[in-house]
């Protein structure tokens, strides 16, 4: 027969065992939440645009919290290069519309390889070396003020636009705008791609020069200035932003050229020194997956790269002359330091910059 002390000791042991067991169960259940990691995304895409993609991902991946850092494309490139040398800022995934700068970073060995069923669905022109992947399909368009253009024919080609400006120079002077190639990596890319596509572009550059084209640091300012009538048109504007504005602004129209309409893709790569490589792989997989592409189509102003889904968002009065900008070393022609310096020297001697905060 056990004594009272033995009974009390046995009870204490059972109680201790139950406490330990409960703690282990609690740790198993709550451990993933406690082990939440940060996914550091550096991007040139507006935070407001990307938020609709971040929220569903975080809901499906409660162990990941995204820290999204928005920069302009040139600053993004410079900071990634700087971080490579100093290594004191965490970066997991790099996303930018300036795909030539993205290719340059990847070519410099700053990306990690990633392959999956989703990456194999990406078109050949929008993937490179199993490291850099495009996830959107965005025409580069002409934005114009409908009232200001009343009585003037809408140009069908780059050559038409050049002749229209030169034949109505007084009316167009100081009323054409585009991105500042010094500030905008995407703006620099679009103009250099123009130069590679057609000799006709030099006639257009002459026309834009004589019309004293004004240059700006961001898309919103260009579209605001066109909508107000201060500008008649904005040249080489990223179509996704323009399409979103046209929905709610009756003053704005967009036009896609019939000779060729450049198409860019926002591209992403996993940073070579990513502290959260697993999270970066999961987010890249999400962007390229059927679910992610549908989310881009339904819940953002971006146009997905999926051939089926992008048809729903491209302008109905579009063009058969879409010309995607291919990812790869060929895009680096104008990233050569001497060519870039020469191009910008000419650019700055021709066009008037209107930097914005």
Helices and strands as residue ranges (DSSP letters): H 4-34, E 37-43, H 47-60, E 64-70, H 73-86, E 93-96, H 99-107, E 111-112, H 117-120, G 124-126, E 127-128, E 132-134, E 138-145, H 158-167, H 169-172, E 176-179, H 185-197, H 200-210, E 214-216, H 219-228, E 233-238, H 239-248, E 252-255, E 261-264, E 267-271, H 277-288, H 290-299, H 307-310, E 322-324, G 329-335, H 337-350, E 352-353
